[in-house]
Amino acid sequence: MSDVTLAQPSQSSTAMAQNRLSAHYRALDLGRRVALNALASFLVTFGVLRLLTAIIHYELFPHGPFRNLVTKSGLHIHHLFWGVLLLMVTGFVALATRAPRWHLRIAFVFGVALALTLDEFALWLRLADVYWSPEGIESLKAGAVAAALLAAYGFGQPFWHRAARELVRNRR
């Protein structure tokens, strides 16, 4: 066996990288941080929802904790319902507060609400439970569009602001 050992990244270099990333994030303006918070929570929630609904649909854990929420009268409560409620709450809180630290928190909850809602976009577009049918792809498309718009704003905001200023300047 060779006496050569592979160099492992030191804890301090990992911590330094995290500190640089954190400093870069804090240096962003509030609008970009809000968009990135919403994007991150949206992507994670959308992925988790898809995973959980697949587990429920294909009964991967038939005796596990994941089940459809059905009332005693047989009404199936879709996660769209919780998304709409969260969107209403985040909308009100966003209108009621002006504190930047709250906007960053609201953005996180908004991303979760957006994922809960758009994951069942095909349901509210067609007013039918088409989640696992070919029409259910519409929910994935809506999610992709929402993620792309959040990413375009969060990552490209300076570009879009310069482009808009240039457009306005050229019209004068």
C-alpha positions as CSV (number, residue, x, y, z in Angstrom):
1,M,0.0,0.0,0.0
2,S,1.3,3.4,-0.9
3,D,2.3,6.0,1.8
4,V,0.7,8.7,-0.3
5,T,-2.5,10.1,1.2
6,L,-5.1,12.1,-0.6
7,A,-5.5,15.7,0.6
8,Q,-8.8,16.1,2.3
9,P,-10.4,19.6,2.3
10,S,-9.9,21.1,5.6
11,Q,-12.8,22.2,7.7
12,S,-11.5,25.7,7.6
13,S,-11.6,25.8,3.7
14,T,-15.2,24.6,3.8
15,A,-16.1,27.1,6.4
16,M,-14.4,29.8,4.4
17,A,-16.4,28.9,1.3
18,Q,-19.6,29.0,3.2
19,N,-18.7,32.4,4.6
20,R,-17.9,33.7,1.1
21,L,-21.2,32.4,-0.2
22,S,-23.1,33.9,2.8
23,A,-21.4,37.2,2.3
24,H,-22.2,37.2,-1.4
25,Y,-25.8,36.5,-0.6
26,R,-26.0,39.3,2.0
27,A,-24.5,41.7,-0.5
28,L,-27.4,41.1,-3.0
29,D,-30.2,43.6,-2.9
30,L,-33.5,42.7,-1.2
31,G,-35.4,41.9,-4.4
32,R,-32.8,39.3,-5.5
33,R,-32.7,37.7,-2.1
34,V,-36.5,37.5,-2.0
35,A,-36.6,35.8,-5.4
36,L,-33.8,33.4,-4.5
37,N,-35.5,32.5,-1.2
38,A,-38.8,31.9,-3.0
39,L,-37.0,29.9,-5.7
40,A,-35.1,27.6,-3.3
41,S,-38.2,26.9,-1.2
42,F,-40.3,26.4,-4.3
43,L,-37.9,23.9,-5.9
44,V,-37.5,21.9,-2.7
45,T,-41.2,21.8,-1.9
46,F,-42.1,20.9,-5.5
47,G,-39.7,18.0,-5.5
48,V,-40.8,16.7,-2.1
49,L,-44.5,17.0,-3.2
50,R,-43.8,14.9,-6.3
51,L,-42.0,12.3,-4.3
52,L,-44.7,12.1,-1.6
53,T,-47.5,11.9,-4.2
54,A,-45.7,9.1,-6.0
55,I,-45.3,7.2,-2.7
56,I,-49.0,7.6,-2.1
57,H,-50.1,6.8,-5.6
58,Y,-48.0,3.7,-6.1
59,E,-48.5,2.6,-2.4
60,L,-44.8,2.3,-1.9
61,F,-45.3,2.3,1.9
62,P,-48.8,0.9,2.3
63,H,-48.6,0.9,6.1
64,G,-46.5,4.1,6.3
65,P,-47.5,7.6,7.3
66,F,-48.1,8.9,3.8
67,R,-51.8,8.8,2.8
68,N,-54.3,11.0,1.0
69,L,-56.1,13.4,3.3
70,V,-59.8,12.3,3.1
71,T,-62.6,13.6,5.4
72,K,-65.1,11.3,7.1
73,S,-67.6,12.3,4.4
74,G,-65.1,11.1,1.7
75,L,-63.9,14.5,0.5
76,H,-60.3,14.3,-0.7
77,I,-58.4,17.5,0.4
78,H,-55.8,18.2,-2.3
79,H,-52.6,20.1,-1.4
80,L,-53.8,22.8,-3.7
81,F,-56.1,23.8,-0.9
82,W,-53.2,24.4,1.5
83,G,-51.3,26.3,-1.2
84,V,-54.2,28.7,-1.8
85,L,-54.5,29.3,2.0
86,L,-50.8,30.0,2.3
87,L,-50.8,32.3,-0.7
88,M,-53.6,34.3,0.9
89,V,-51.7,34.6,4.2
90,T,-48.4,35.5,2.5
91,G,-50.1,38.1,0.3
92,F,-51.7,39.7,3.4
93,V,-48.5,39.7,5.4
94,A,-46.5,41.1,2.5
95,L,-48.9,43.9,2.2
96,A,-49.0,44.5,5.9
97,T,-45.3,44.7,6.6
98,R,-42.5,46.8,5.3
99,A,-39.6,45.3,7.2
100,P,-37.0,43.7,4.9
101,R,-36.3,40.8,7.3
102,W,-40.0,39.8,7.1
103,H,-40.0,39.9,3.3
104,L,-37.2,37.3,3.3
105,R,-39.3,35.0,5.5
106,I,-42.4,35.7,3.6
107,A,-40.6,34.8,0.4
108,F,-39.7,31.4,1.8
109,V,-43.4,30.7,2.7
110,F,-44.5,32.1,-0.6
111,G,-42.2,29.6,-2.5
112,V,-43.8,26.7,-0.5
113,A,-47.3,28.0,-1.2
114,L,-46.5,28.4,-4.9
115,A,-45.2,24.8,-5.1
116,L,-48.3,23.5,-3.3
117,T,-50.5,25.4,-5.8
118,L,-48.7,24.9,-9.1
119,D,-48.0,21.2,-8.4
120,E,-51.8,20.8,-8.9
121,F,-52.0,23.4,-11.7
122,A,-53.6,20.8,-14.1
123,L,-56.3,20.2,-11.4
124,W,-57.4,23.8,-11.2
125,L,-57.0,24.3,-15.0
126,R,-59.2,21.3,-15.9
127,L,-61.3,21.1,-12.7
128,A,-60.6,17.4,-12.7
129,D,-58.0,15.2,-10.8
130,V,-55.6,14.5,-13.7
131,Y,-52.4,14.5,-11.6
132,W,-51.3,11.0,-12.9
133,S,-52.8,11.2,-16.3
134,P,-51.1,12.6,-19.5
135,E,-52.8,16.0,-18.8
136,G,-51.0,16.1,-15.5
137,I,-47.8,17.2,-17.3
138,E,-49.3,20.7,-17.4
139,S,-48.5,21.0,-13.7
140,L,-44.8,20.2,-14.4
141,K,-44.8,22.8,-17.2
142,A,-46.4,25.4,-14.9
143,G,-43.8,24.6,-12.2
144,A,-41.0,24.9,-14.7
145,V,-42.2,28.3,-15.9
146,A,-42.5,29.6,-12.4
147,A,-39.0,28.3,-11.5
148,A,-37.6,29.9,-14.6
149,L,-39.2,33.3,-13.9
150,L,-38.0,33.3,-10.3
151,A,-34.5,32.2,-11.4
152,A,-34.4,34.8,-14.2
153,Y,-35.2,37.5,-11.7
154,G,-33.1,36.2,-8.9
155,F,-30.0,35.6,-10.9
156,G,-30.5,38.1,-13.7
157,Q,-32.0,41.1,-12.0
158,P,-29.2,43.5,-12.8
159,F,-29.3,42.6,-16.5
160,W,-33.1,43.1,-16.7
161,H,-32.9,46.4,-14.9
162,R,-30.2,47.6,-17.3
163,A,-32.2,46.4,-20.3
164,A,-35.3,48.2,-19.0
165,R,-33.4,51.4,-18.4
166,E,-31.9,51.2,-21.8
167,L,-35.3,50.6,-23.4
168,V,-36.7,53.6,-21.6
169,R,-33.7,55.8,-22.5
170,N,-34.0,54.9,-26.2
171,R,-37.7,55.8,-26.3
172,R,-37.0,59.4,-25.1
